[in-house]
Amino acid sequence: MDTRKLSECELDDVYKFHRKDAQKMTWIASQYSRAANDAYQRGDCVSDYHYSLMAREAQFVANCLNAKAATKIFKYVNSTEELCKLDLHALHANEAIQALHCRLQQIVLSGQRPKPLEVITGRGKHSQGAPVIPAAVRNNLKECKYYFYDLRAGAIAVRPKFVEC
């Protein structure tokens, strides 16, 4: 099994390769939405309705493509990781939270009492503005009442919840 880490350039390439179709469809959806707004401003209800439908369809396709891309990126980035380590690089915030909950559930269902889950959120170098994933993950863990702590910059440890019988 390949145990090397991905460089930033490799991660960027993986992200761009898998997200390009979703990004294109998101752009198309925004163009339809803009056309619908323009039609509404003109008082053209028929065109407004038509473009709104097209925008919703395009956004639905974009969401499906993003979900497919997230699965591929996740598998690629985490292909060498063990159960107690999770790398959330190159995922969107909602995808990262879903992946985190799936992994926590996998750990609980495995029946083992492992060490805490190491979650690599990154430091937000590729986010526009402030880092998105670290804050989203922390807020969700607080909301779900998980115990977690910082390991280092861009990584936290989460204790899975085990039900005692």
KAFENCOR-V211131 format. One record per backbone hydrogen bond with DSSP energy under -0.5 kcal/mol. NH is the residue of the N-H (numbers start at 1). CO is the residue of the C=O. If there is no record, write none. Layout:
<<NH,CO> <NH,CO>>
//
This chain:
<<3,1> <11,7> <12,8> <13,9> <14,10> <15,11> <16,12> <17,13> <18,14> <19,15> <20,16> <23,19> <24,20> <25,21> <26,22> <27,23> <28,24> <29,25> <30,26> <31,27> <32,28> <33,29> <34,30> <35,31> <36,32> <37,33> <38,34> <39,35> <40,36> <41,37> <42,38> <43,39> <43,40> <44,39> <45,43> <48,44> <49,45> <50,46> <51,47> <52,48> <53,49> <54,50> <55,51> <56,52> <57,53> <58,54> <59,55> <60,56> <61,57> <62,58> <63,59> <64,60> <65,61> <66,62> <67,63> <68,64> <69,65> <70,66> <71,67> <72,68> <73,69> <74,70> <75,71> <76,72> <77,73> <78,74> <79,76> <81,78> <85,82> <86,118> <88,86> <88,120> <91,88> <96,92> <97,93> <98,94> <99,95> <100,96> <101,97> <102,98> <103,99> <104,100> <105,101> <106,102> <107,103> <108,104> <109,105> <110,106> <111,107> <111,108> <114,112> <117,158> <118,84> <119,117> <119,156> <120,86> <120,118> <121,119> <121,154> <122,154> <127,124> <129,127> <136,132> <137,133> <138,134> <139,135> <140,136> <141,137> <142,138> <143,139> <144,140> <145,142> <146,141> <147,159> <148,146> <149,157> <151,152> <151,155> <152,155> <155,152> <156,119> <157,149> <158,117> <159,147> <160,158> <162,160> <164,162>>
//
